[in-house]
């Protein structure tokens, strides 16, 4: 069955039922015209964890791990959720993504912790009370510069749906890079975009902004993504201060310190399968 034409929708997805979403061309990744970039479906699963019926408002998502079983197609997708463990202070929630009539292609497991504002003092990693973070401040998006995206053979996709600005490195340079990203369109048409949506849409780009080998000669596949958050994000911009390491056996890791305009918020890590392109 062919997918309906949603080319006029200014969002990553259009919701056509409570649990069913149709991707637009803006979700398309840079490597395969028939597959999505993993950022938008990751955000869709994170959204499901947060907005599912009965979700407690006194809990905050602090860790989410995505297992990517296969490329996510540009096809209608169904999202399901279930609570794996429910406690007074901690809960574990699972969300699953599957195409119509197909097997699961992506799964998320999210840890949420009960919050009680003002009950403990903020402290940074050095133990300094009153300071939530002691990492060096990064130049903000206003001090960053646009850089060309690496060549993509289609005009519309994730690369056009995201605004990117670099304070160091670039898509075309190899090595560590620091990149601010902002969504140009909502995650779901007609719905307000949450700050967590913005983080999860961006976090899967860590390897893309800090590549260490030529994309034209080497294949990079991340079968997972884990995001840890020590502070709830705010604002529209998300920064990835990213670096990638690859060993000679074809295994790698991309790690990104995550920031918003107020400072550090957490970390994102991707495992990588790396191989020569054939």
Secondary structure, 3 states (H helix, E strand, C coil): CCCCCCCCCCEEEEEEECCEEEECHHHECCCCCCEECHHHHHHHHHHHHHHCCCCCCCEEEEEEEEEECCCCECCCEEEEEEEEEECCCEEEEEEEEEECCCCEEEEEEEEEEECCCCCCCCECCCCCECCCCCCCCCCCHHHCECCCCCCCCCCCCHHHHEEEEEEECCCCCCCCEEEEEEECCEEECCCCCCHHHHHHHHHCCHHHHCCCCCCCCEEEECCEEEEEECCCCCCCEEEEEEEEEECCCCEEEEEEEEEECCEEEEEEEEEEEEEECC
